[in-house]
Structure formats: C-alpha cells, structure tokens
C-alpha cells in the first residue's frame, strides 16, 4: 500500500491511448443485479477497485457464488429468495453506493443483516435513503435513529410508494427502486433534476419492466430478474482526470477508448466544450443499454465559465478535477448548486479549496461551490488526499503543470476507483515517482 507519493513536476506533453478501468457505478450494479437474478450473470470489464470488491464481499456473505478472473466476473444465483442469512456483518468499506443500495435490496428480503463501513462511511448521511424505505415499511435501525452506520436491517414485506425526490441522488433513487422490486404495487419515483440512470437501464437489461418519462419512473413490484451479460465500459469519472491532464499540459494529445457516454454522466464533456477544449467524440455502434465511445482531447486555450443547475448531477464526482482545470483557464469560473459535495467521502468543497490554495491557486469556497480565477502558475508542495480518491487524483494531475514536485499523502486511497492510476499516468507522460 502507498502511504504517500512524490510526483516530479512534469510540464511535458502527454501522449498516448488509454482504456480507463470499468465504470464504478455499473460494476456495483452488475454484481448486485446478478446476485438478485436467477441464473448465470457474466460481467466483463469489471472494476477491481476496493469499493466494488466490497460489494462482492457482501454478496458472498449472503451465500451467492461469485468468481473473479481478472476483470471478468461470473455470478451464479438462485435468486434473492434463496440467499442465506449472513453470520458476519456486511462490511461496505468506503463505498456509499454499496451501503445505500444494499439497504434497498435487503429491506424487502427475508433476512436480518447488519451493515457497517469505514470511518468515512460512518460520517455519511443515510437518513435520505432510510426515510423513503421506512415509508415502504422497511425495518431499519441504527446509530442516531438510523442516520448513520452501523445499520441493522430486518427484511420484511414492503408496499410501493409514490416518492418525490427532494434532491437529485442516483443512490437514493436506486435504493427505492431496488426495494420496489419486492414491494406490493407500483413504485413511482419523481425527479425534478435527472440523476444518473444506470439502475433503470440495468433493470431492463435483466428483464424487468420499467417506464421512465418526463422525470417520472414507474416500476411494478414482484418482478423476477434473469441472469445476463454485462459489458462494463470505462468510467467517465476516471477518464475525466486524463481529459483534464490532456487539455492543460501544453502540446498534449490523449485518446481514451471504450468510455461510457451515458448522457446522465457526460457533464464533464459539456464543461470542456464550453471552456473551449479541442475534443472529439466517436460513439461506438452497439446494442448495449449503455452508450460507449472514444474521446480524444488536445491541449487548448480555456476560458472560465459558470457551472450550476441541472448540469451539477451530471458531473458531481468530477468537480474536484474541474476545479484544477479552472485554475488554468482565462477568467473566472463559478461552480454553484453543488452542496452535495459537502457529504461525499469528505467535504470536497473545503478539501479542494484548501489543497489547490497550497499550490498557489486563486480559489475561494462558497456555501454551494467555489470561485476560481485563472490562469495561475501552480507551484509544488505537500497535499492531503483526506483518504478521498478523487482529491488524491486531482493532486496527482496537478503535477503535469506544477513547477515543483507534489507530494500526496494517503495516496493509497486512489485504489478505491482507479487501482492502476499511476501506471496510466506513467504511460502518457515522462512522469517520475521520487518516492
């Protein structure tokens, strides 16, 4: 495990092609749906990151047969009605997706189970998931009245609800829909802002009947999922780091292949275009539920823009690297309506602002985002990842334009979503690790 790493200042062009690791959201769901389904499910391109491995571990404790060979996963299941009550606590590690979606899945099961995560998960709010699940009849207890882990779930019969989402959250929406699979009646979820729709797409892929139109999702309960094959594309959130590296490092050209291009996730591409990046997108011809393609980025002169509103749910995980991008753009970039950043793995608004300031960035925090003025020359220094993989990768990408080495503390956290990140950074650069 890497506790800290020092990256030599690069300031050289980045060149090459990469296939970034599999999409984290889709990898989680492929295992979950495969475990709930009857029959055999095969997954290719699975993300071997710590978070997704936590999901596999939880389902193995429920008695599901899951085999992993490289990035291929095979799940053999007799359906969730044949799961075993777990003897051990289900440890979700650092994964908010595992924790929140498992609550929806287990709420309608016949099992008693206990979920716990790491120190970061223990601080993340679960009330937003548990409240609608309790409206469906879920029996969930836990710390602070069920607001935080550890959480105990006593599976029971559920009743469908008609739920209006107070904030855009794919995790909350997914937990309700997965509980709805076992609920009596038609579960309805109403979104005022569209969040990522991997759950809806994958439910259809596993044979479920679901309708979605004008922000209203309707899902009849009592359906049976059937095992299938899931091809996991590269994660656009991971690709974002190399897209930013390619556009800010002078003379660079990077091509990212077989990347997920789900329109609920491609806000980063919209931002790059609005800022003036030279970007080429080549969609793949595929019958898959998830659109994919290749993206090529060239170094470009950038301008500051305003980022907010319904664009935020489509790039919430990319905001740390967008903040770095904005330090190299001409003018002012304003990021707003991003309060959700405060309840991620860390308070990402505070973390991003504090760490980029150490490098000399002209950046200030606001209640719901940040204001960045550029361009500025970034120096080096010691940066803290806070155990947050996206803060750690943001710090690493800063080395492609910094004038001095950058040291990243707790760099091992990057393995949560991108285990071979430093190998890929070396592939496209003259990157050197000093320690």
Backbone torsions as a table, in degrees:
resi	resn	phi	psi	omega
1	UNK	NA	141.0	179.5
2	UNK	-93.2	119.9	176.9
3	UNK	-85.8	-42.4	175.3
4	UNK	-147.5	156.0	-179.8
5	UNK	-143.3	144.2	176.4
6	UNK	-112.7	127.2	178.6
7	UNK	-106.4	128.5	176.3
8	UNK	-67.5	142.6	174.5
9	UNK	-58.9	134.5	-172.8
10	UNK	-100.2	-72.6	179.7
11	UNK	55.3	27.2	173.6
12	UNK	-112.7	159.0	177.9
13	UNK	-61.6	147.7	175.7
14	UNK	-104.9	133.1	-176.0
15	UNK	-139.5	141.1	171.8
16	UNK	138.3	175.9	177.9
17	UNK	-115.4	143.9	179.8
18	UNK	-136.5	149.2	164.3
19	UNK	-115.4	106.9	-176.6
20	UNK	-70.5	159.3	-179.3
21	UNK	-58.1	162.0	-176.9
22	UNK	-58.5	152.9	-179.2
23	UNK	-60.8	127.5	-175.9
24	UNK	-66.5	-45.2	-179.2
25	UNK	-61.6	-42.5	-178.5
26	UNK	-72.1	-37.9	178.6
27	UNK	-61.5	-45.9	176.0
28	UNK	-54.0	-52.4	-173.3
29	UNK	-68.3	-33.5	178.9
30	UNK	-60.3	-41.8	177.9
31	UNK	-69.9	-45.0	-179.1
32	UNK	-60.5	-48.8	-177.6
33	UNK	-68.7	-37.7	177.1
34	UNK	-62.9	-36.2	178.7
35	UNK	-71.8	-33.9	179.2
36	UNK	-76.8	-27.1	-175.5
37	UNK	-77.7	162.3	171.4
38	UNK	-95.3	134.3	177.4
39	UNK	106.7	-163.8	-174.7
40	UNK	-100.2	131.7	174.3
41	UNK	-120.1	132.0	175.7
42	UNK	-115.4	141.8	-177.5
43	UNK	-127.8	128.2	174.3
44	UNK	-114.4	148.1	-179.6
45	UNK	76.9	19.8	-177.7
46	UNK	-61.3	141.9	177.3
47	UNK	-80.6	116.4	179.5
48	UNK	-87.5	41.7	176.5
49	UNK	-87.5	162.8	-175.1
50	UNK	-58.2	-40.5	-177.8
51	UNK	-61.8	-47.1	-177.2
52	UNK	-70.7	-30.9	175.5
53	UNK	-68.1	-29.6	174.4
54	UNK	-64.0	-38.8	177.5
55	UNK	-62.7	-45.3	177.6
56	UNK	-59.0	-44.5	-179.0
57	UNK	-59.3	-42.1	-179.6
58	UNK	-61.6	-44.6	-177.4
59	UNK	-73.4	-29.7	173.5
60	UNK	-63.4	-35.4	178.2
61	UNK	-69.6	-17.4	175.2
62	UNK	-90.3	2.9	176.0
63	UNK	92.8	9.9	-179.2
64	UNK	-83.0	133.9	179.1
65	UNK	-80.6	112.1	-179.3
66	UNK	-128.7	122.0	179.5
67	UNK	-113.5	135.5	-179.1
68	UNK	-120.0	123.9	175.8
69	UNK	-129.8	102.8	-173.6
70	UNK	61.7	-127.8	178.6
71	UNK	-98.3	15.8	175.2
72	UNK	-104.0	134.9	-179.2
73	UNK	-127.1	136.2	175.4
74	UNK	-119.6	129.0	-178.9
75	UNK	-120.4	121.4	174.9
76	UNK	-112.4	120.2	-175.4
77	UNK	-140.0	145.6	173.5
78	UNK	-94.7	13.3	-178.9
79	UNK	96.3	156.9	-172.6
80	UNK	-68.2	-19.8	177.4
81	UNK	-68.8	-13.6	179.4
82	UNK	-106.8	11.0	175.8
83	UNK	-67.0	155.5	176.4
84	UNK	-93.7	143.4	174.1
85	UNK	-66.1	127.1	-173.1
86	UNK	-72.6	133.3	175.0
87	UNK	-76.8	-36.2	-177.8
88	UNK	-95.1	159.3	172.8
89	UNK	-67.1	141.4	177.1
90	UNK	-85.9	108.2	-175.8
91	UNK	-93.2	114.0	-177.2
92	UNK	-92.3	3.2	177.1
93	UNK	60.7	-127.4	-178.3
94	UNK	-98.8	10.6	-168.8
95	UNK	-94.8	108.8	173.6
96	UNK	-67.7	-35.4	178.4
97	UNK	-62.4	-48.0	178.7
98	UNK	-58.3	-48.2	-176.0
99	UNK	-60.5	-52.0	-172.6
100	UNK	-73.2	-40.4	179.9
101	UNK	-71.3	-34.5	177.1
102	UNK	-62.7	-34.1	177.7
103	UNK	-59.8	-44.0	178.3
104	UNK	-66.1	-40.6	-179.2
105	UNK	-66.4	-47.0	-174.1
106	UNK	-75.3	-24.1	-176.3
107	UNK	-58.4	-35.6	-178.3
108	UNK	-101.0	13.0	179.8
109	UNK	-85.6	-175.8	177.3
110	UNK	-103.2	16.6	-168.9
111	UNK	-112.2	156.2	165.9
112	UNK	-104.6	132.3	-178.1
113	UNK	-149.2	160.5	179.5
114	UNK	-128.0	129.4	179.2
115	UNK	-107.8	135.9	175.0
116	UNK	-144.2	150.0	177.2
117	UNK	-128.8	-163.0	-179.6
118	UNK	-82.6	-170.2	-176.4
119	UNK	-62.1	-35.3	179.0
120	UNK	-67.8	-45.1	179.5
121	UNK	-62.0	-35.0	-179.3
122	UNK	-62.3	-18.3	-179.7
123	UNK	-99.8	-8.9	-173.9
124	UNK	-87.2	138.5	-172.9
125	UNK	-71.7	130.7	178.2
126	UNK	-110.1	-7.6	-176.6
127	UNK	-59.6	-36.0	-177.7
128	UNK	-63.2	-25.9	175.9
129	UNK	-89.5	-44.4	-173.1
130	UNK	-68.1	-35.2	-179.5
131	UNK	-58.2	-53.9	178.6
132	UNK	-66.4	-32.8	177.7
133	UNK	-65.1	-38.4	177.0
134	UNK	-66.7	-32.5	175.0
135	UNK	-62.8	-26.4	178.0
136	UNK	-84.2	-6.4	179.8
137	UNK	105.8	5.2	-178.3
138	UNK	-63.5	142.9	177.4
139	UNK	-107.7	97.0	-176.9
140	UNK	-129.5	127.9	177.0
141	UNK	-126.8	157.7	179.9
142	UNK	178.7	-171.0	-177.0
143	UNK	-64.4	141.0	-178.3
144	UNK	54.3	44.9	177.5
145	UNK	72.0	21.6	179.7
146	UNK	93.9	14.8	179.1
147	UNK	-82.8	-24.8	-175.6
148	UNK	-138.8	156.8	174.0
149	UNK	-69.6	156.4	0.3
150	UNK	-68.1	148.6	-179.1
151	UNK	-127.9	132.7	177.0
152	UNK	-105.3	133.2	-179.1
153	UNK	-120.2	120.8	172.0
154	UNK	-102.9	106.1	-178.4
155	UNK	-57.5	143.5	-177.9
156	UNK	-156.5	175.0	177.1
157	UNK	-75.5	135.2	-175.7
158	UNK	-113.6	158.1	176.3
159	UNK	-120.7	135.3	-178.3
160	UNK	-60.8	151.5	177.2
161	UNK	-130.2	163.7	172.2
162	UNK	-109.5	108.9	-168.3
163	UNK	-121.9	126.3	174.9
164	UNK	-95.2	120.9	-177.2
165	UNK	-68.6	124.5	177.9
166	UNK	-73.7	-30.3	176.0
167	UNK	-138.4	157.4	177.8
168	UNK	-73.2	118.3	179.6
169	UNK	-153.2	113.7	178.3
170	UNK	-67.2	-31.0	-179.3
171	UNK	-68.2	-44.1	178.9
172	UNK	-65.7	-48.9	178.6
173	UNK	-54.9	-46.3	-177.3
174	UNK	-65.4	-40.4	178.9
175	UNK	-60.5	-41.4	179.3
176	UNK	-66.3	-44.8	-179.4
177	UNK	-64.5	-40.1	-179.4
178	UNK	-70.2	-33.0	171.9
179	UNK	-67.4	-35.5	179.9
180	UNK	-64.0	-22.6	177.8
181	UNK	-58.5	-32.0	-178.0
182	UNK	-108.2	7.6	-175.8
183	UNK	-93.0	155.5	175.7
184	UNK	-84.3	124.1	178.8
185	UNK	105.7	-168.5	-177.8
186	UNK	-106.3	116.5	176.8
187	UNK	-79.9	130.9	-179.7
188	UNK	-122.9	128.8	175.8
189	UNK	-120.3	128.6	-178.9
190	UNK	-112.8	123.9	-179.9
191	UNK	-111.8	130.2	172.5
192	UNK	-84.7	-28.7	173.8
193	UNK	-126.0	133.4	-176.2
194	UNK	-73.2	129.8	172.9
195	UNK	-106.3	170.7	-176.5
196	UNK	-54.5	140.7	-168.9
197	UNK	-113.7	29.6	-179.7
198	UNK	-60.2	-36.0	-179.2
199	UNK	-63.9	-46.5	-179.9
200	UNK	-61.7	-44.1	179.8
201	UNK	-62.4	-42.8	-175.6
202	UNK	-74.7	-32.2	174.4
203	UNK	-57.0	-43.9	177.9
204	UNK	-64.6	-39.2	-179.1
205	UNK	-61.9	-33.0	179.8
206	UNK	-90.6	11.2	171.9
207	UNK	96.8	5.2	-178.3
208	UNK	-80.9	153.5	175.6
209	UNK	-97.8	123.6	-176.9
210	UNK	-152.8	139.8	176.5
211	UNK	-117.7	144.5	179.7
212	UNK	-144.2	119.1	179.9
213	UNK	-157.2	137.4	175.9
214	UNK	54.4	38.4	176.8
215	UNK	78.9	7.9	-179.9
216	UNK	-116.9	122.4	178.9
217	UNK	-109.4	129.4	178.5
218	UNK	-122.4	130.6	-171.7
219	UNK	-140.0	103.9	178.5
220	UNK	-66.5	137.8	178.6
221	UNK	-78.9	173.8	175.7
222	UNK	78.3	14.8	-178.7
223	UNK	-87.9	154.9	178.0
224	UNK	-108.7	130.5	175.8
225	UNK	-89.4	147.7	-179.2
226	UNK	-120.6	135.0	-178.7
227	UNK	-55.2	147.7	-177.1
228	UNK	-153.5	-170.4	175.1
229	UNK	-107.9	136.9	177.7
230	UNK	-123.0	121.0	174.3
231	UNK	-97.6	114.8	-176.1
232	UNK	-90.3	116.3	177.6
233	UNK	-75.5	169.9	175.3
234	UNK	-63.0	148.1	-174.7
235	UNK	-80.2	118.6	179.8
236	UNK	-62.1	-28.6	178.3
237	UNK	-69.5	-32.9	175.0
238	UNK	-76.9	-40.2	178.3
239	UNK	-59.3	-31.1	-176.5
240	UNK	-55.2	-35.0	-178.1
241	UNK	-66.0	-38.7	179.1
242	UNK	-82.1	-25.4	171.9
243	UNK	-63.3	-44.6	178.7
244	UNK	-67.5	-42.8	178.7
245	UNK	-58.1	-43.8	-178.1
246	UNK	-66.7	-31.0	-176.7
247	UNK	-85.8	-25.8	-176.8
248	UNK	-96.2	-20.1	178.9
249	UNK	-88.2	118.3	-173.0
250	UNK	-57.5	138.7	175.9
251	UNK	76.3	15.4	-172.6
252	UNK	-92.1	154.8	173.8
253	UNK	-149.8	114.2	-178.5
254	UNK	-126.6	135.5	176.5
255	UNK	-117.2	127.4	179.8
256	UNK	-111.5	123.0	-172.2
257	UNK	-106.3	151.6	178.0
258	UNK	49.8	53.6	178.4
259	UNK	-97.3	143.3	175.3
260	UNK	-65.7	130.9	-180.0
261	UNK	-120.2	33.0	175.8
262	UNK	-57.3	124.1	-174.9
263	UNK	-61.2	-19.0	176.1
264	UNK	-79.5	-2.2	-177.3
265	UNK	-121.6	-5.6	-168.9
266	UNK	-97.4	26.9	177.3
267	UNK	-58.5	-32.8	179.6
268	UNK	-61.1	-36.4	179.1
269	UNK	-68.6	-38.5	177.2
270	UNK	-62.5	-42.6	-179.9
271	UNK	-63.8	-45.7	179.4
272	UNK	-58.8	-43.6	179.2
273	UNK	-63.1	-45.0	-178.3
274	UNK	-64.1	-29.8	-179.7
275	UNK	-83.4	-6.9	175.6
276	UNK	102.2	13.5	-178.5
277	UNK	-69.8	144.3	173.0
278	UNK	-84.0	105.3	-169.2
279	UNK	-131.9	132.6	176.5
280	UNK	-122.6	131.1	179.7
281	UNK	-118.9	126.5	179.2
282	UNK	-118.1	98.9	179.8
283	UNK	-66.2	145.8	173.8
284	UNK	-86.9	145.3	172.0
285	UNK	-83.5	111.8	-175.7
286	UNK	-153.0	149.0	176.9
287	UNK	-92.8	5.4	-179.7
288	UNK	-63.4	150.8	175.7
289	UNK	-61.1	-31.8	-176.9
290	UNK	-100.4	119.5	176.8
291	UNK	-68.1	142.4	-179.0
292	UNK	-135.9	171.2	176.9
293	UNK	176.0	-173.6	176.8
294	UNK	-110.9	147.4	-179.7
295	UNK	-128.9	127.4	177.7
296	UNK	-114.7	132.8	-178.1
297	UNK	-125.3	140.5	176.3
298	UNK	-121.3	152.6	175.8
299	UNK	-59.4	140.9	-171.5
300	UNK	-149.9	156.3	169.6
301	UNK	-78.9	133.0	-173.6
302	UNK	-117.4	155.4	176.2
303	UNK	-126.1	149.2	178.4
304	UNK	-69.6	147.7	180.0
305	UNK	-140.6	174.7	172.9
306	UNK	-103.9	131.8	-177.3
307	UNK	-122.9	119.9	-179.1
308	UNK	-173.1	-169.6	176.8
309	UNK	64.8	-140.6	-174.5
310	UNK	-73.4	-3.0	174.6
311	UNK	-76.2	-27.9	-174.0
312	UNK	-59.6	-47.7	179.2
313	UNK	-60.6	-21.7	-178.4
314	UNK	-86.5	-1.8	179.3
315	UNK	-149.1	20.9	-173.5
316	UNK	-55.8	-38.1	-178.6
317	UNK	-76.9	-16.1	-177.3
318	UNK	-93.3	-1.8	-175.1
319	UNK	-61.2	-38.7	176.6
320	UNK	-56.5	-45.1	-179.3
321	UNK	-75.2	-27.8	174.1
322	UNK	-65.5	-35.7	177.1
323	UNK	-62.1	-42.6	175.3
324	UNK	-62.3	-44.3	177.4
325	UNK	-53.9	-43.7	-176.4
326	UNK	-66.1	-25.2	178.6
327	UNK	-67.0	-17.9	-179.0
328	UNK	-104.6	4.7	-179.4
329	UNK	-96.0	152.6	178.3
330	UNK	-82.8	122.7	178.9
331	UNK	103.9	-161.4	-174.5
332	UNK	-107.9	131.8	172.6
333	UNK	-110.0	129.0	179.1
334	UNK	-115.3	125.1	174.7
335	UNK	-110.8	122.1	-177.4
336	UNK	-137.2	171.4	-179.3
337	UNK	63.7	27.8	-175.4
338	UNK	-115.9	39.3	179.8
339	UNK	-57.4	-27.7	-178.1
340	UNK	-57.8	-24.5	179.9
341	UNK	-61.2	-22.9	-177.1
342	UNK	-72.7	-16.9	-177.1
343	UNK	-119.9	31.2	172.7
344	UNK	-87.0	-158.0	-179.3
345	UNK	-53.7	-30.9	170.1
346	UNK	-144.7	-179.7	172.0
347	UNK	-75.1	96.3	-172.1
348	UNK	-70.6	-23.4	175.7
349	UNK	-65.0	-53.0	-179.2
350	UNK	-63.4	-42.9	-176.4
351	UNK	-64.4	-46.3	-179.6
352	UNK	-61.7	-47.5	-178.4
353	UNK	-62.3	-47.0	-178.3
354	UNK	-61.4	-44.2	-175.0
355	UNK	-74.6	-40.7	179.1
356	UNK	-68.4	-31.2	175.4
357	UNK	-62.1	-34.6	178.5
358	UNK	-60.8	-26.5	-179.9
359	UNK	-91.0	-4.2	179.0
360	UNK	102.6	10.4	-179.4
361	UNK	-68.2	146.6	174.1
362	UNK	-95.0	90.0	-172.1
363	UNK	-143.3	140.7	176.3
364	UNK	-136.6	147.9	179.8
365	UNK	-84.2	147.7	169.8
366	UNK	-122.5	176.3	-178.6
367	UNK	-61.6	-31.0	-175.2
368	UNK	-127.1	20.8	179.5
369	UNK	169.4	-135.6	-178.2
370	UNK	-160.9	162.4	177.4
371	UNK	-123.6	126.2	-176.3
372	UNK	-125.2	131.1	177.7
373	UNK	-114.9	136.7	-177.2
374	UNK	-148.8	-178.3	-0.3
375	UNK	-84.7	155.1	176.3
376	UNK	-130.5	153.1	173.4
377	UNK	-87.0	123.3	-178.6
378	UNK	-91.0	132.7	176.0
379	UNK	-89.1	-170.6	176.7
380	UNK	-100.8	-169.6	178.0
381	UNK	150.4	-178.1	179.1
382	UNK	-97.8	121.2	-178.6
383	UNK	-115.0	146.8	-180.0
384	UNK	-101.6	131.7	177.2
385	UNK	-84.7	-17.0	-175.5
386	UNK	61.5	20.1	-176.6
387	UNK	71.6	14.4	-177.6
388	UNK	-105.4	116.8	-174.5
389	UNK	-58.4	-36.8	-176.6
390	UNK	-75.5	-30.5	174.0
391	UNK	-69.5	-40.9	178.7
392	UNK	-60.7	-44.1	-180.0
393	UNK	-70.4	-35.5	175.4
394	UNK	-58.6	-44.1	179.8
395	UNK	-62.5	-39.9	-179.7
396	UNK	-65.9	-42.1	-179.3
397	UNK	-67.1	-27.0	177.1
398	UNK	-59.8	-24.3	-178.7
399	UNK	-66.5	-18.1	-178.9
400	UNK	-75.9	-12.5	177.0
401	UNK	-127.5	-0.9	-177.3
402	UNK	-77.8	155.0	-179.9
403	UNK	-91.0	-12.8	-178.8
404	UNK	-136.1	163.3	178.8
405	UNK	-58.5	152.8	176.4
406	UNK	-120.6	127.9	175.4
407	UNK	-102.7	132.8	179.9
408	UNK	-115.0	118.9	176.9
409	UNK	-85.2	147.6	-177.2
410	UNK	56.6	43.0	-177.5
411	UNK	-68.5	-16.5	-179.4
412	UNK	-62.7	-20.3	-178.6
413	UNK	-63.4	-19.7	-178.1
414	UNK	-62.4	-24.6	-179.8
415	UNK	-65.4	-13.5	177.2
416	UNK	-55.0	-42.0	-176.8
417	UNK	-125.5	-14.5	-173.4
418	UNK	-147.2	76.0	-174.7
419	UNK	-59.5	-32.4	-178.1
420	UNK	-106.4	31.3	-177.7
421	UNK	-57.9	-49.0	-176.4
422	UNK	-69.0	-31.3	173.9
423	UNK	-63.1	-43.2	179.3
424	UNK	-68.5	-36.3	176.7
425	UNK	-62.6	-39.2	178.1
426	UNK	-68.5	-34.5	-178.9
427	UNK	-60.2	-38.0	-174.2
428	UNK	-102.4	2.9	-175.1
429	UNK	-143.4	175.4	171.5
430	UNK	-94.9	31.9	-179.2
431	UNK	-51.9	135.5	175.0
432	UNK	-127.8	138.5	174.3
433	UNK	-97.2	119.7	178.3
434	UNK	-81.3	-23.4	174.9
435	UNK	-155.4	NA	NA
